[in-house]
Amino acid sequence: MRHLILAAGLLATTLAAAPQPSPWFTSDGKLNYPQHYREWVFLSSGLDMSYDAAAATGSHSTFDNVFAEPGAYREFVRTGTWPDHTLLVMESREGVQQGSINRQGRFQTLLNGLEVHVKDQDRFAGGWGFFAFDDQAASTMIPAAATCYECHRAHGAVDTTFVQFYPTLLDIAKRRGTLRAP
Ligand code: HEC
């Protein structure tokens, strides 16, 4: 009996300590379309953000909206950084001027696609992988040589993510001391 109890205790400890597999991937390593990201935590929108100072927007605009998976968001609030298995989604939408009663400014319409940033320290050499979706089919990782990785690593304020542009998280990271030097 004593052995049984010990064995059960050992099993429970092993189970508790075992790393949890990421729920986001297919068995062949593709990222599933994040179906419910519109129910996640909204971080911010960018309007016509560009890395190119000369970029002209003209009459065409693009909004991006960034969302964090709620479990990862709560952990960020607690610690000031992202836990393993974080998913961040950035959707891109057309911005237009004419519609309904609108006469000034721009509002969002058609979805152009999603880009996703996933933290998985066992899966990706640098800890994070990028993915893009034009439709809802599972997506393969954007190769590690792509500029996505370079720019996010060089300029992202917290752990390769652009917290400097997510105002509520920026305050939290400042308080927790997790912002990297500019
Ligand atoms: C030259 C710099 C640069 C490059 C290259 C770049 N990004 Fe970003 N990325 C940004 C900035 C700036 C933001 C913040 C956007 C905002 O504030 O709305 C961002 C935000 C994101 C986010 C939201 C989560 C986060 O990490 O902050 C995702 C997802 C993302 N980018 C995906 C990509 C993908 C995929 C690529 C490559 C195809 C890419 N990015 C290339 C600068 C870059």
Residues whose N, C-alpha, C, O or C-beta is under 5 A from the ligand:
A	BS01	HEC	S45 G46 Y51 D64 V66 L88 V89 M90 E115 V116 H117 F130 F131 T147 C148 C151 T160 T161 F162 F165
